[in-house]
Amino acid sequence: MRGIALLLLLPVFSLAAPLLAAGAENSVARPAANSPASGPEPMLSEIFSAIGENRLDSALKKTETLLKHYPNFRLAHLIKGDLLLARSMPLSTFGNARNAPREKLDDLREEIIARLRAYRDRPNLDNYVPRYLLQMRSDQKYAIVVDTQKARLYLYKNQKDGSPRFVADYYISYGKLGAGKMLEGDKKTPTGVYHITSSLPAQKIGDLYGAGAFPINYPNEWDKRNGRKGHGIWLHGTPSDTYSRPPKASDGCVVLANVDLNALAKNVQIGLTPVIISNSIEWLSFDDWENERSALKKKIDEWRHDWESRDIGRYMRHYSKRFQTSDQTREQFAEQKRRVNTAKEWIKIRLSNLSMFRNPGNEELVLVAFEQDYRSNNLDNLMLKRQYWVREDGAWKIIFEGAYK
């Protein structure tokens, strides 16, 4: 097999080969491999398939095409260099540039594996949806879901019936020490349900962050309740001379190639776009997703009706034993509601712009937000409310509640 034979025995290819073979059976429709808008993965897949079949000239041509679309893609330059060297000498390692730092080559190997694994393991996106996107409010046009294990970000569009539709996915880098942030400076990416809070243009933050940055609201209320610390978690780009970074390369941020960040930026709504970061996405069929969504919406409606009844016992049955607000225990909250209800002849509650996002992780937890129109015989009030609902004794209960702006 000409001089590249030993290259095929290296860990990167030994893993890539079964990834590609399995990927060929994946029924998901993908963009054309020669389309620059599709990202590098389809083209990388073809390159490695050509290498595996000893079609090295074809692999080189495909690599040169890839570099035309992504001229600063270091991984493609390394593959091209190996293919050229294989014409004149046997190769004994992945990456044969003289004096190339071993850690840099290891980073590129990890990137290949992450890209090809995500490409192979894509679920059938026509039939499955991330479990977390239970309900987007009507004015939330898009949602972002990040899978750190697969180094992948998925973009979903909000359809008229509230169901999410897959739009695109992108390779990302995340924390050097993985996911599950707990402390300031721990070099981990947080997992949870967040929202984009602002937009920082490139000229204000410097070339290190590439085309720009979108901060998220870490730590959120649930993070704070659980003692998680830190700040400054962004979605941002790469330096102008770098197409992409290794999978684990940031201090906790989610990092995209600049071309991908710019594409994503067109769909971001400041203060509205949800960002759900998971260590590994749970996928549901649309039937199972609809069952979960309907069950929780039913419980929320029961809570609203029981509030209108002014029966404090019925109302408080919806609150967890561990419930608390930012400044009240469950007992204090119940006593306040009891005093208020004694002055009411009637109460009417209307909820609108409901959103429900399931928190990633083992605990069954959902962030629910809505506009609350409260009316009674002596008070009218309109507010934005955020609740966390948790599974307790087999039923959904509210564990946190508070107003937000």
Buried (B, 14 or more C-beta within 10 A) or exposed (E): EEBBEBBBEBEBBEBBBEBBEEBEEBEBEBEEBEEBEBBBBBBBBBBBBBBBEEBBEBBBBBBEBBBEBBEBBBBBBBBBBBBEBBEEEEBEEBBBEEEBEEEBBBBBBBBBBBBBBBBBBBBEBEEBBBBBBBBBBEEBBBBBBBBBBBBBBBBBBBEEEBBBEBBBBBBBBBBBBBBBBBEEEBBBBBBBBBBBBEEBEBEEBEBEBBBBBBBBBBBBBBBEBEEBBBEEBBBBBBBEEBBBBBBBBBBBBBBBBBBBBBBBBEBBEEEBBBBBBBBEBEBBEEEEBBEBBEEBBEBBEBBBEBBBEBEBEBBBEBBBEEBBBEEBEBEEBBEEBBEBBEEEEEBEBEBEBBBBBBBBEEEEBBBBBBBBBBBBEEEEEEEEBBBBBBBBEEEBBBBBBBEEE
